[in-house]
Amino acid sequence: MTIKDHFSITFNLAFPVVLSQLGQVLVGVADSMMVGRLGAVPLAAASLGNSIFFVILMFGMGVSMGITPLVSIADGKGKHKRIGHLFQHGLWINIATAVLLTAVIVGLSQGLHFLDQPEEVVDLTIPYLFIITSSLLPFMIFQSFKQLAEGVSQTKQAMYVTVICNLVNVFLNWVLIYGNLGAPAMGLNGAGLATLISRVMMPVMMGFYVMKSARYSVFDLKLGIGKLRLLLLDKILKIGIPTGFQYIFEVSAFSAAAIMMGWIGVNALAAHQIAINLASVSYMMVSGLSTAGMIRVSNQIGRGDFKTMREAGMVVFGMTLVFMSITGLIFILMRSYLPTLYIDNEEVVALSASLLIIAGMFQLSDGIQVAGLGVLRGLEDVKFPTLITLVAYWVIGLPLGYFLAFQLDMAEKGIWYGLLLGLSVTAVVLFYRFYKLSNRMISANKPVVSV
């Protein structure tokens, strides 16, 4: 198989996933842009609420991804009955995860007043956080159907659902935030309610497609709990839970950065929200490439073709470098314009522009580490990458950011320079990890990593 063939297959898989993953973060982007018109305090409240919620959401998303590589390997081997069992077990894992994570957010919300954030920001954050937290259960059910579809290399359907529901979210934002079409002007809470409604629609639409499609009838999908097996639950969780922690260690580092920004002031927190919102767009887009890499790598393992598996993974790294180079240039060259899409406060715009320069610098590192996590997940290698993300962000990145910001008086820039280093360390280590393991598999002609 040529590089061109790899590129074509990966692109066709990745493009719908990119749009689907992008849709998840665009809900927060749309909320932030439209809430920003209300002022710096509501925008800062959205930043604080989304920082907490997004960490938990990404953990749930990571847990749900335990389904995909196992489905993809089974698909490569033609084991249709096993795919049905994996879906059933994954669905119940995701439902239980949603209930648990909802309880976690409710508990965390009680401590917001102790984070030394501006009181007016906290007062707006708590009700907004409760509303968007209600969307966790429907989101995790949607993820069950989405990860099943991606595991059998059907990536377009989730894209269609996500795009439609995001358009609904934007329309409902316009209605509920500002009080259009005779609705009450709910402000920030209106944005939360719009998010909840759009996320309830997602599992209904995706579930209807999967359960009615002839493509999935061969898998004998069941929703009951009578035949759940601990061995299969354990297999999914051994991939899903470390993957969830990979997301948590990175995303929570940026959430911790948001808390440190709050110590500097409301404008710094609002600027951080704008910059991280924009950076999260490219992050989620490249995570689509990462997912495509995971699918391709795991599917080739199922087929026993380890040389093609390695080539597929390396092509994903190459595509990631090209894409993130472009986004990095966009952030740097348009740093003064992009923040104006969110807010017209001159000080916040100027602070955001300075952070976007750093965001442009860490695009390559961010992209490579996301791609690395994906292709290694395709190898079922999750424990070591999880440890690396913990060390890079929480042992290196955040402490350095705190030191630069508050000891060397670099303020908001210091926090982001620390994050830049954490991303760079992760990128280098994960790329080398895949290079080493894939070569070992080719030499042994068998999988050599087990979760």
MIVONU-19898 format. One record per residue (C-alpha): residue in three letters; x, y, z. Coordinates in pm, whole numbers, plus 32768, in hexadecimal, padded with zeros to 4 digits. Example, Ala and Ser with C-alpha at 12.3 -4.5 7.8 and 13.67 -1.06 7.14 Angstrom:
2
ala84CE7E3E830C
ser85577F9682CA
END
This chain:
451
met800080008000
thr808E81557F9B
ile809C8290806E
lys7F9083227F8A
asp7EAD81F97FD4
his7EE58223814A
phe7E9C83968132
ser7D5A835D806F
ile7CD48251815A
thr7D3283148293
phe7CA28458820E
asn7B5683B781B2
leu7B408322830D
ala7BBB845883C0
phe7AF9856E8317
pro79A2850F83A3
val7A3C84CA84F9
val7AE9861E84EF
leu799B86C984B4
ser78F185F185BC
gln79FF863186C2
leu7A04879F8664
gly789087A886A2
gln78C38742880C
val79A0886D8855
leu78DF895D8776
val77C08948886D
gly78A289F68969
val792E8AE08860
ala77D28B4E87F7
asp776E8B808961
ser78A68C4F89A6
met78818D28886F
met77138D7388B1
val77398D998A2A
gly78658E7E89F4
arg77758F828969
leu76E38F9B8AC9
gly7830900D8B5E
ala79728F968C04
val78CE8F0A8D3F
pro77DC8E1B8C8B
leu78FB8DB38BA4
ala79DB8D6F8CD0
ala78BF8CA48D6E
ala78A08BD98C2D
ser7A1A8BA38C39
leu7A128B258D9E
gly78E28A468D68
asn795E89B78C20
ser7AB9897E8CB1
ile7A26889A8DB9
phe792487F48CDA
phe7A1087BC8BB6
val7B0486FB8C92
ile79EF860F8CFF
leu795C85FB8BA0
met7AAD859B8B0D
phe7ADB84898C11
gly798B83F98BAE
met79EA84158A3E
gly7B2F835D8A89
val7A7982438B3F
ser798F821A8A16
met7ABB81F3892E
gly7B0B80A689CF
ile7A07801788E1
thr7A9E808A8797
pro7BEF7FD68777
leu7B567E9087F2
val7A397EAE86F5
ser7B337F0485E4
ile7C0D7DD48632
ala7AD77CF68635
asp7A697D8D84EA
gly7BBF7D438454
lys7B957BD884C0
gly7A2A7BC78447
lys79A37B7885A5
his78467C138589
lys77B47B7686C2
arg78CE7C048796
ile78857D628711
gly771F7D46878F
his779B7CD988E6
leu78977DF788F3
phe77877EF688A7
gln769E7E6C89B1
his77AB7E708ABC
gly782B7FC58A4F
leu76CF805F8A60
trp769A7FFA8BC8
ile77F8806A8C26
asn77AE81BF8B8D
ile765F81E38C3F
ala76FD818E8D8E
thr781C827D8D44
ala772883998CF9
val767283698E43
leu77BA83608F04
leu784884948E55
thr7707855A8E90
ala772B85189005
val789885888FF3
ile783E86D68F54
val77278716904F
gly782486DB9163
leu792E87B790C4
ser783A88D59094
gln781A88F5920D
gly798989599223
leu798F8A6D911E
his79778B7C9228
phe7ABF8AFF92BC
leu7B8B8B249179
asp7BCD8C9691B3
gln7B0A8CFA907D
pro7A468E41905C
glu78F98E119112
glu782A8EA38FF8
val78C38DA08F0E
val787E8C7B8FF8
asp77148CE6902C
leu76D68CD28EB4
thr77A28B948E86
ile76EA8AA68F71
pro758D8AA28ED0
tyr76288A978D75
leu770289708DDB
phe75D588B08E62
ile751988DB8D1A
ile763188658C35
thr767F87448D21
ser752386BD8CD9
ser759B867D8B74
leu769D857A8BE1
leu75B7844B8BD4
pro752F84888A75
phe768F84DC8A00
met771E83938A80
ile760482CC89DD
phe7653837E8896
gln77C2832588C3
ser776781B488DE
phe76C981B68785
lys77D7829A86F9
gln78FC81C4876C
leu7852808B86E5
ala7828812F8591
glu798E81AC858B
gly7A0D805485EB
val79797FC584AB
ser7A0680EB83E4
gln78B881A383BE
thr790C83058421
lys781C83DE8359
gln76DB839A841A
ala775584308562
met77D0855C849D
tyr7676859D840C
val75D285808562
thr76D186668606
val76B8877384FA
ile753C87778508
cys753387898684
asn7637889D868B
leu7563896F85A2
val744089338690
asn751E899F87B3
val75808AE68708
phe74158B3586B3
leu73A28AEA8816
asn74BF8BC0889D
trp743B8CE487D1
val72DD8CA78856
leu73288C5E89C4
ile74588D378A12
tyr73CB8E798983
gly72548E3589A2
asn71FA8E2A8832
leu70B38DA6879C
gly6FFA8DFE88DB
ala70D28D2189BD
pro71558DA88B0A
ala72B98E338AFF
met736D8D2C8BD2
gly74D28DA28B97
leu75DC8CA08BEE
asn74D78BA38C66
gly74348BB98B10
ala75798B438A74
gly757B8A1B8B64
leu741589BD8B13
ala745C89CF899C
thr758288E089CE
leu74A987ED8A93
ile739587E3898C
ser748887AF886C
arg753C86958924
val73F585E1896F
met73B585DB87F8
met7504853787AB
pro74D083D58839
val736C83CD87B3
met73E1840F864F
met751B8335865A
gly746B8218870E
phe734E82188612
tyr744681F984F3
val751080DE858E
met73E680108602
lys7330803084B5
ser7458800D83C6
ala748E7EC48312
arg76077EF9833B
tyr75EA7EB684B1
ser74EA7D9C84AA
val75FF7C978483
phe768E7CFD85D7
asp75547C958696
leu75597DCB8772
lys74AE7D9C88C2
leu74617E9989D2
gly74147DAA8AF0
ile74EE7D618C21
gly74A87BED8C44
lys75E37B758B91
leu76E77C6E8C0C
arg783A7BCB8C41
leu793C7C528D32
leu7A5A7BEC8C4C
leu79DA7CC68B30
leu79867DE88C18
asp7AE97DD18C9C
lys7B7C7DCD8B3B
ile7AC57F0D8ADA
leu7B137FBE8C20
lys7C857F698C0A
ile7C93803F8AD2
gly7B81813B8B25
ile7BE681A48C83
pro7D5681EF8C31
thr7CE082A58AF8
gly7BF583738BCF
phe7D1483CB8CB7
gln7DEB842D8B8D
tyr7CE5852E8B34
ile7CBA85988C9E
phe7E2B85D88CDA
glu7E4486BA8BAA
val7CF3876A8BB6
ser7CFC87958D30
ala7E51883A8D0B
phe7DAE89468C37
ser7C90895A8D31
ala7D8B89888E4A
ala7E278A978D75
ala7CD08B3D8D64
ile7CC18B3E8EDF
met7E1B8BE08EF0
met7DA38CDF8DF0
gly7C878D338EDF
trp7D8C8D8B8FE5
ile7E168E8D8EF2
gly7CC08F258EA3
val7B7A8F158DE2
asn7C178F988C9E
ala7D2F8E988CAB
leu7C2F8D838CDF
ala7B598DFF8BBE
ala7C8E8E148ADC
his7CF08CB28B3D
gln7B918C3B8AE6
ile7BA88CD6898B
ala7D038C4E8941
ile7CB98AF289C5
asn7B6E8AEF890B
leu7C258B2C87C4
ala7D3A8A348817
ser7C36892E8872
val7BA8894A8711
ser7CEF88D68672
tyr7D1F87D8878C
met7BD18733874B
met7C07873985D4
val7D56868985F0
ser7CB8859486E4
gly7BEA852885B6
leu7D2F84CC850A
ser7D97841B8647
thr7C5483518648
ala7C8882F384DA
gly7DE882848534
met7D6181AF8650
ile7C63810B8568
arg7D6380C48457
val7E6E80408544
ser7D817F5B8605
asn7CD87EDD84C6
gln7E297E7C842E
ile7E857DC88570
gly7D417D02854B
arg7DB07CA883EA
gly7F107C4C8462
asp7FB37D498376
phe80B07DF78459
lys81787EA38347
thr803F7F5382C5
met7FE07FA1842E
arg8127805B8464
glu81088117831A
ala7FA581818371
gly8017820D84C0
met813A82CE842C
val805983688321
val7F7783E98438
phe80A3849784D8
gly80FB85368389
met7F9985B08347
thr7F8D863D84A7
leu80CE87048477
val804987A6833A
phe7EF587FA83CE
met7F7788888516
ser808189588462
ile7F658A0483AA
thr7E958A4084E3
gly7FC88AC3859B
leu80058BC5848B
ile7E958C298491
phe7E9F8C668608
ile7FD98D3A85F0
leu7F7B8E0584BD
met7E128E408529
arg7E528E69869C
ser7DC38FC986AC
tyr7C8A8F7985E3
leu7C148E2A866C
pro7BCF8EA787D1
thr7AE68FB38745
leu79FA8E9B86DF
tyr79BC8E668853
ile79CA8FB988FB
asp7A09912C88BA
asn7AC7917089FE
glu7C1891FC8989
glu7CE0917D8AB2
val7C54901C8A92
val7C97901E891A
ala7E01908A8952
leu7E3C8F7F8A5D
ser7D9E8E77897D
ala7E7E8EDB885A
ser7FB68EA9892F
leu7F3F8D4D8995
leu7EEF8CEE882E
ile805F8D1B87D2
ile80B48C0C88CF
ala7F8D8B3A885A
gly801B8B5086F9
met81698AD5877C
phe80DD89A18829
gln8001892E8708
leu810888398686
ser814887A387DC
asp7FD4878C8829
gly7F8D86E486DD
ile80A385E186F8
gln8045857D8859
val7ED5855587FA
ala7F34848286CB
gly802183B787A4
leu7F14836988A3
gly7E2A82F8878C
val7F14820B86D4
leu7F94817A881B
arg7E2B813E8885
gly7E08807B8740
leu7F257F9F87C1
glu7E677F7D890B
asp7F8B803489AF
val7EE9811B8AAD
lys7F9780FE8BFF
phe80E881958BA6
pro805282B88ADD
thr7F6C83058C04
leu8098831D8CED
ile814C84008BF8
thr802784F38BE5
leu801985028D60
val818B85538D83
ala819E86468C5F
tyr807B87218CCA
trp806687048E44
val81D386CE8EA1
ile827587A78D96
gly818188908CE4
leu80A1891E8DF4
pro81AB894C8F02
leu828989FE8E05
gly81628AD38D95
tyr811A8B378EFC
phe82888B908F35
leu82A08C628DF9
ala81538D118E38
phe816C8D668FA8
gln82DC8D529002
leu836E8DED8EC6
asp823F8ED38E94
met81F78E578D33
ala80838E488D8E
glu7F9F8D9C8C8F
lys80BB8D5F8B96
gly81828C9E8C9B
ile80638BAD8CD4
trp804B8B618B60
tyr81C38B378B33
gly81B48A288C3B
leu80A089798B7C
leu816E89948A3D
leu828B88D28ADE
gly81A087C58B5F
leu810F87908A04
ser826887808966
val82E786768A57
thr81B385A08A1A
ala81D085BD889F
val833B85498891
val830A8421897A
leu81CA839F88D5
phe825683B48775
tyr838882EB87DE
arg82A881F28893
phe81E181A38756
tyr831C81928682
lys83B9809A8772
leu82877FBC87AA
ser82217FAB863C
asn83807F3F85D7
arg83787E3486E3
met822B7DAF8663
ile82AD7D9884FF
ser83DF7CD78576
ala83107BE9864F
asn81EE7BDA8555
lys80F57BEA8672
pro80637CE88769
val81547D258886
val808C7E1A895A
ser7F757DB28A41
val7EA17E8D8B25
END
